[in-house]
Amino acid sequence: MAYFINEDCINCGSCEDICPNGAISSGDDQYEIDAEQCTDCGSCCDVCPVDAIHPK
């Protein structure tokens, strides 16, 4: 089960740098998580300042 980033994302980029698998990248309007690369470590959730990252 991969994590996802909802519309609360403010494009700060803190999640991209912390992901050990490189599963997070900048999308058109917000950051996105590649479900195939996400290993559910939860590191991104811990650093998101607006709580925009959640498990599916």
Wavefront OBJ file of the C-alpha trace (Angstrom):
o trace
v 0.000 0.000 0.000
v 1.639 3.215 -1.161
v 1.252 6.692 0.251
v -0.363 9.539 -1.685
v -0.210 13.332 -1.546
v -3.525 15.172 -1.437
v -4.532 18.659 -2.606
v -3.281 20.237 0.633
v 0.276 20.022 -0.750
v 2.000 23.428 -0.798
v 4.911 22.355 -3.057
v 7.540 22.899 -0.369
v 9.639 19.916 -1.530
v 10.535 18.613 1.925
v 9.113 15.169 1.114
v 11.106 14.727 -2.087
v 14.472 15.047 -0.352
v 13.597 12.638 2.467
v 12.304 9.741 0.327
v 14.932 6.950 0.347
v 13.515 5.422 -2.845
v 13.157 8.517 -5.003
v 9.419 7.842 -5.293
v 8.410 11.495 -4.909
v 8.628 14.037 -7.695
v 7.201 17.415 -8.565
v 3.959 17.277 -10.530
v 2.068 20.029 -12.315
v 0.351 21.479 -9.241
v 1.765 19.453 -6.351
v 4.234 16.700 -5.528
v 3.353 13.112 -6.472
v 4.326 9.674 -5.176
v 5.071 6.828 -7.596
v 3.183 3.904 -6.035
v 5.514 1.354 -7.638
v 8.576 2.889 -5.961
v 6.967 3.662 -2.582
v 7.843 1.119 0.140
v 5.525 2.584 2.805
v 8.348 3.739 5.056
v 6.392 6.848 6.092
v 9.399 9.172 6.092
v 7.552 11.670 3.926
v 4.626 11.896 6.362
v 6.940 12.905 9.181
v 8.307 15.937 7.325
v 5.180 17.289 5.615
v 4.344 20.637 7.257
v 0.680 20.574 6.157
v -0.129 16.857 6.705
v -0.840 16.310 2.991
v 0.615 12.790 2.799
v -1.461 9.759 3.748
v -1.473 5.980 3.246
v -3.863 4.703 0.579
l 1 2 3 4 5 6 7 8 9 10 11 12 13 14 15 16 17 18 19 20 21 22 23 24 25 26 27 28 29 30 31 32 33 34 35 36 37 38 39 40 41 42 43 44 45 46 47 48 49 50 51 52 53 54 55 56
